[in-house]
Amino acid sequence: VSVSGPVRVAVLGVGKMGELHLQKLKELESVSVCGIYDTDAERLRALGEKYGVPIYSDPGELFFEADAASIATPTRTHYALCRQALEAGVHVLVEKPIADTVPEAEELVRIAARGNRILQVGLIERFRYRALAGDHHAGKHVRYIEAQRLTPSLGRDTKADVVTDLMIHDLDLVLSLMEQDPVHVSAIGVRVLTDLLDMANVRLEFANGAVVNLSVSRVSNDPVRKFRIFFDDAYASLDFRDNGIKTYTRETAGERSLRLSRRDQVPIDALKDQIADFVDCVRTGRAPIVTGTDGARALRYAKIIVDKIHERASYRGPCAGAEASAREH
Ligand SMILES: NC(=O)c1ccc[n+]([C@@H]2O[C@H](COP(=O)([O-])OP(=O)(O)OC[C@H]3O[C@@H](n4cnc5c(N)ncnc54)[C@H](O)[C@@H]3O)[C@@H](O)[C@H]2O)c1
């Protein structure tokens, strides 16, 4: 599947994320942006001019010119556009979540495999973790993970619950680090600002005894993105907001405390790393770091969690005050 010469990449959906994709693609020497497409004709024209790239009003015509596509449209459109791209022989990087439903996600994985096309999903925290921690966890036994992802109300895309929209990043990272499925999932959550889940807490338990505790909220004044991972003889505390890492290790066997062994702040451009990985996969034919299968797995767990929360008695709908504010959104 490899491509020689500059990789011709199309960008579909040039909203907030799509414009960032476009910027990073323009920075890569191995890429030529062959065109952009967006249903908002005014924005399409403006960005075409701003970045000096051809604009298209038909995705099929754009796919005809492209080796690969970056798809950053609203999630409800991912399946149809990814499918069209893959069937046109175009490699795909699609923003998270891969699709609206698990059957759609699995279908995309099948179509990509059948056509021998790359399907990568924009679960970007994998690249931040790699840049910060490298292979710190390699060969170590993960005992416990504690992650918090708290944001102020985004005011956007409230069509997505907070698990599928935000916790999916931590789910994907955890599942990739654990390299196994959990044996038990428990979850609680509430809606506060929107008519979908706005806050959730999830515990994943693994057959080897490891426990993962994830909290997510879009009702927070102070944004937090912390990821703490505990091993037998060490622990790493990562801050995905300021790209900081602290690692603590037990230097002598039997010692009852851990000492700070590394404190770092790493300059990271995770989006650029993600896009460079995609382009390299297109050039060489190797598998991406975050595959379509990974994207489908993260979505599957997000759906399991949302279903579990809905099943619980604690999910009784918005309280009176929240109902009013959900209507205002
Ligand atoms: N990886 C991350 O951290 C991250 C962060 C934010 C958003 N996202 C994801 O990126 C995607 C886009 O989010 P956003 O915040 O950029 O949204 P946005 O609303 O800013 O941009 C979406 C763009 O797609 C266009 N569009 C709508 N329907 C289209 C269609 N059928 N074909 C072509 N263009 C279409 C819109 O006109 C708009 O310009 C979502 O799937 C979201 O989950 C990922």
The ligand as a Tripos MOL2 file, in Angstrom:
@<TRIPOS>MOLECULE
LIG
   44    48     1     0     0
SMALL
NO_CHARGES

@<TRIPOS>ATOM
      1 N1         -8.9670   14.7000   19.1420 N.am      1 LIG1
      2 C1         -9.4860   15.6560   19.8730 C.2       1 LIG1
      3 O1         -8.9670   15.9940   20.9150 O.2       1 LIG1
      4 C2        -10.7410   16.3460   19.3860 C.ar      1 LIG1
      5 C3        -11.0750   17.6070   19.8960 C.ar      1 LIG1
      6 C4        -12.2260   18.2090   19.3980 C.ar      1 LIG1
      7 C5        -13.0100   17.5720   18.4570 C.ar      1 LIG1
      8 N2        -12.6680   16.3260   18.0070 N.ar      1 LIG1
      9 C6        -13.5070   15.6230   17.0090 C.3       1 LIG1
     10 O2        -13.3630   16.2710   15.7510 O.3       1 LIG1
     11 C7        -14.5890   16.2460   15.0390 C.3       1 LIG1
     12 C8        -14.9520   17.6710   14.6480 C.3       1 LIG1
     13 O3        -15.0740   18.4540   15.8020 O.3       1 LIG1
     14 P1        -14.8630   20.0570   15.7710 P.3       1 LIG1
     15 O4        -14.8210   20.4870   17.1920 O.co2     1 LIG1
     16 O5        -13.7520   20.4310   14.8560 O.co2     1 LIG1
     17 O6        -16.2670   20.5040   15.1300 O.3       1 LIG1
     18 P2        -16.5770   21.8240   14.2960 P.3       1 LIG1
     19 O7        -18.0580   21.9890   14.3510 O.co2     1 LIG1
     20 O8        -15.6970   22.9580   14.7240 O.co2     1 LIG1
     21 O9        -16.1570   21.4460   12.7880 O.3       1 LIG1
     22 C9        -16.8530   20.5380   11.9760 C.3       1 LIG1
     23 C10       -16.7770   21.0380   10.5310 C.3       1 LIG1
     24 O10       -17.3320   20.0300    9.6780 O.3       1 LIG1
     25 C11       -18.2050   20.6640    8.7420 C.3       1 LIG1
     26 N3        -19.1930   19.6660    8.2910 N.ar      1 LIG1
     27 C12       -20.3690   19.3080    8.8720 C.ar      1 LIG1
     28 N4        -20.9270   18.2840    8.1970 N.ar      1 LIG1
     29 C13       -20.0970   18.0070    7.1560 C.ar      1 LIG1
     30 C14       -20.1260   17.0640    6.0920 C.ar      1 LIG1
     31 N5        -21.1090   16.1760    5.9780 N.pl3     1 LIG1
     32 N6        -19.1070   17.0700    5.2060 N.ar      1 LIG1
     33 C15       -18.0910   17.9700    5.3210 C.ar      1 LIG1
     34 N7        -17.9930   18.8950    6.2950 N.ar      1 LIG1
     35 C16       -18.9960   18.8990    7.2110 C.ar      1 LIG1
     36 C17       -18.7910   21.8500    9.4710 C.3       1 LIG1
     37 O11       -19.2490   22.8310    8.5510 O.3       1 LIG1
     38 C18       -17.5720   22.3310   10.2910 C.3       1 LIG1
     39 O12       -16.7770   23.2380    9.5620 O.3       1 LIG1
     40 C19       -15.6090   15.5520   15.9580 C.3       1 LIG1
     41 O13       -15.7040   14.1910   15.5900 O.3       1 LIG1
     42 C20       -14.9840   15.6660   17.3460 C.3       1 LIG1
     43 O14       -15.3410   14.5800   18.1960 O.3       1 LIG1
     44 C21       -11.5430   15.7330   18.4290 C.ar      1 LIG1
@<TRIPOS>BOND
     1     1     2 1
     2     2     3 2
     3     2     4 1
     4     4     5 ar
     5     4    44 ar
     6     5     6 ar
     7     6     7 ar
     8     7     8 ar
     9     8     9 1
    10     8    44 ar
    11     9    10 1
    12     9    42 1
    13    10    11 1
    14    11    12 1
    15    11    40 1
    16    12    13 1
    17    13    14 1
    18    14    15 2
    19    14    16 1
    20    14    17 1
    21    17    18 1
    22    18    19 2
    23    18    20 1
    24    18    21 1
    25    21    22 1
    26    22    23 1
    27    23    24 1
    28    23    38 1
    29    24    25 1
    30    25    26 1
    31    25    36 1
    32    26    27 ar
    33    26    35 ar
    34    27    28 ar
    35    28    29 ar
    36    29    30 ar
    37    29    35 ar
    38    30    31 1
    39    30    32 ar
    40    32    33 ar
    41    33    34 ar
    42    34    35 ar
    43    36    37 1
    44    36    38 1
    45    38    39 1
    46    40    41 1
    47    40    42 1
    48    42    43 1
@<TRIPOS>SUBSTRUCTURE
     1 LIG1         1 GROUP 0 **** ****
